[in-house]
Every structure is written in structure tokens, then in C-alpha cells.
Amino acid sequence: MFRSCMVSYIRVCQESFGLAKHNSAHKFAHRLNQQMSIHMQVSPSSCLVDECPRICVTSAEPDSLYTIKGSVRHRDKTLVSYGHFKSSATGEIDLNRHSSLGGTYTGLDNAGLFWSLQCMKHVKATILTVRDVQKPLKMVFSVHQGALTKREIDKSDVMTSCQLERRFLSENVKKYDVSNGRLRGTVCIPTGKGPFPGIIDMYGVSGGLKPSRAALLSSYGFVTYALPYFAYGDLVKDVGDVDLRYFEEALTWFSSQEYVDSSRIALVGTSLGAMLSIVMATYWPGMIRAVVSYNAPHHRTMTPLTYHGRALPYINNNENPVVDKDGAINYLKSFGCKFFDKSELTAIQDDSVIYLVNILYYWTTGPLDLSNLFAITIEKAKADFLFIAGEDDQIIPSVYCASRLTERLNQHGHRNHRTLVYPGTGHLIDPGLLPVTNIMKNPFNGDYFTCLFLTTNIDETTTI
């Protein structure tokens, strides 16, 4: 009714002012008519963050170019993604069947608008870190006429739009904060009758509490414990002050809860959290059934580990990297290595970004092989292992480290392990189709940014 009234009104105005044959008036009427008929739908309109809904546009002008934009407002930042699409002969665009011809991603990828989200402002090392998992991410999609640039999108009219709610928790999952002795963190308990298989989830040197992955896993029937171990609340502020007894206490407490099946406990960790997960599996082999390791080193590194007052040897890293007079970050010196000259250095500085490549490789294959001194004795573990490695990891040689860990397992007759290698993927790998940064702040590096992967242009500091 409203549409037909508006079209009639335009025609009356055209005839009254002698504009019936005026080209601009005709185009205006055509554009308005199209805007009122085009329709966009995201189905389902609410889903978990690792689910990819169907995004469709109907009643568009046939065989025409359109821009589909996605945006998320998170804290004080706006993240935007967009793609250019050509409608079908019937005026449809279906992201499951139509490729993006340009924008923040290209090709056939129905998840492209999610993982290619970028920060609108020039903010270095912005990362979408979700602290409140009970609050869904609200993503707005809109359709614009033509194949537009990011600036042109902001100035263009929205032809149609819709909203998607992306959740980290399924309905009826119970979440509560942990404050038991010195233990802190978040526990998520799934719906149903327990006890449930349990997962302790840990991240790396950035510290704090990151509950999003644990929350998502709880939606699939696991009881999860997102375990922070420094720089959170009243925990120690420095990662170097963490001792293994804290993790022993966490494992003991978690396995004693009535909703946890103590015979089925797994550890999931990223970076330093992955290294700690493997170490925990070697120290308490009877309590840990499985380990999922995201980009773990194969040696103790990054931070000292102590247990009952005994310090374990590790590859040292200074808080401030050693910068040579020509501007290079000498990571071999920064890691306390005295056995290689500068010609073998592969960690360099470029525009305040540190490219850290193959430091562990040098330590364990060079003139002085330090494998036995720093090695994680993974063969002591009884757990099954899944190693996930980013082929473009610029923090550690993840694929090489995974191969060394599995080689050590094989040498001791341990066959229950698997390795997944992802090309074009850097140091941070997370579920949930969430965007990640290719550079980030590292507490070990002072004011420098650390390069995580090189697949995207490192100068594009707005890349998430």
C-alpha cells in the first residue's frame, strides 16, 4: 500500500511540474521503487558465533552490482566488512552461491563477512576480545547500490538492512565466576544431567581472562573452566611470577566438582597456554585425558616455571628486545642466546613491528643443540594430543614445533596424536569465525608490536 502510494505520488509530481520525461526524475523514481522492493534476510537471525547463517538478498535489479556491508559495534570501536556482488538474472544474491568480487574479502565464502571485519579507524593491533560472553554480538547487514569503496559506502543510501545476533552461550548454560582460594576464572555448565566431560582453557602472554572459547565449548556439552593465571583481578601481575602449583590446584579443584566427570578432563591452550597444557599433562598424567594445543612451542620458553621451589630451565626472553644500531631487533640476544652471530638473525624490526621467526629452530638445531635442556618431556603424558599449527605463524615455527613434539611421542610408542596445519594462518587461531589481528602488543616487547602472520599486508594496521 505504502509503496504504491509513493510511486503514484511521484508520478503526479512529475506530471504537475512537467517532469514526466525528465531523465533525473525517472531515475529517482526507479531508484526509490527498487529500494522499496529489495529485501534482505539472515537466517537464522540468532545463532552461536561458530555457526554461519544464510545471507540472501531478493528482488534486486537483475544482473547488477551491489555492496553488502556487515558492521559490529564493540566497546568504543566499529568493525566493518563488505563485499561486492552481482545479482542473478532473477535479482537474487545468496552468499552461499555467489562470490564476492571485491571488498574486504573475495571469492566464494559464506563466512567472509564475519572473519574479514576491519576496524573503521586507524587503530593498531585492534583485536575483537569478548569479555562478557552473556552479551551477544549484534551484527548489522546492509545493501548498497553499486560496487563501492569503504568511503563511498558511508555516503551511500541503505537500500535494505537486517540484524544478526551472535551468541557465545546456548540457552540454559549456567555461568559463574570462580573465587576459590587463589583460583580465579569462569566456569560454564551445559544443559542436561551431569557429570560432563571437563575442559580447562588457557591463553598466552597477554594475560587476563578470555572466556569466549570456553563459553562456546560449553554449548556443545562440555563443562568448561576459563583459567586466567596472571594479570587478572588479584592474581600475580607478571607471568614470570606464576608457578605450576597454581595449575595443580586448578586441576584438583575442577576435577572434584560434582558436575565434572573427573575421568574425562581435557586441556585446551593457545601459545603459552598450550605449552602449559602440555607441561601439565606430563606432571599429572593420570588426571588429563586429552590436550588440544594451538601453536605451542616444543620447548619451555617465554617464562620461567617453578614447582615446589625448583626452577625448570627455559629459553629466556628479555622484557625489552635488544635493538641493534641499524634498527634490527636482535631476538637471539633478547632470548639470551650467545651461540649465533647476527648473520643468522631472522627477527627484524620494521616500522615498530617485530617479525619473530624460527628462534626456537635456531636454539634446537644450531651448533649447540639445547634440545635436552629445554625440552618438554611430552612422552611422560598419557593424554591424546591434537596439535593445531598456523603455517604462517611469525611468533614461533608452529609446524616445526608440532613435528618435533609428535616425533618425540612416536619415539616412545605414543601414537594417539594428530596434527592439523592451516595454510595462511598465523599465531592466533580461534573458533567462532571471529576476526583476529596480524600484529599485537606483547608484554615482552615493550612499545613494539609483534608480527603474528604475514598473509595480509603488515602495513594495513587496521586489519583485524
Secondary structure as UniProt FT lines:
FT   HELIX           2..16
FT   TURN            17..18
FT   TURN            20..21
FT   HELIX           23..37
FT   STRAND          39..43
FT   STRAND          46..48
FT   TURN            49..50
FT   STRAND          54..58
FT   TURN            62..63
FT   STRAND          65..74
FT   TURN            75..76
FT   STRAND          77..86
FT   TURN            89..90
FT   STRAND          93..94
FT   TURN            95..97
FT   TURN            110..111
FT   HELIX           112..115
FT   STRAND          118..119
FT   TURN            124..125
FT   TURN            133..134
FT   STRAND          137..145
FT   HELIX           150..155
FT   STRAND          160..167
FT   TURN            171..172
FT   STRAND          174..180
FT   TURN            181..182
FT   STRAND          183..189
FT   STRAND          196..202
FT   TURN            205..206
FT   HELIX           212..218
FT   TURN            219..221
FT   STRAND          223..226
FT   TURN            233..234
FT   HELIX           239..241
FT   HELIX           244..255
FT   TURN            258..259
FT   STRAND          260..270
FT   HELIX           272..283
FT   TURN            285..287
FT   STRAND          290..294
FT   STRAND          305..307
FT   TURN            308..309
FT   STRAND          310..312
FT   STRAND          322..323
FT   TURN            325..326
FT   STRAND          329..330
FT   HELIX           331..334
FT   TURN            335..336
FT   HELIX           342..344
FT   STRAND          348..350
FT   TURN            351..352
FT   STRAND          353..355
FT   HELIX           359..365
FT   HELIX           371..374
FT   HELIX           378..380
FT   STRAND          384..390
FT   TURN            391..392
FT   HELIX           398..411
FT   TURN            412..413
FT   STRAND          417..422
FT   TURN            423..424
FT   STRAND          439..441
FT   HELIX           443..445
FT   TURN            446..447
FT   STRAND          449..451
FT   TURN            458..459
FT   TURN            461..462
//
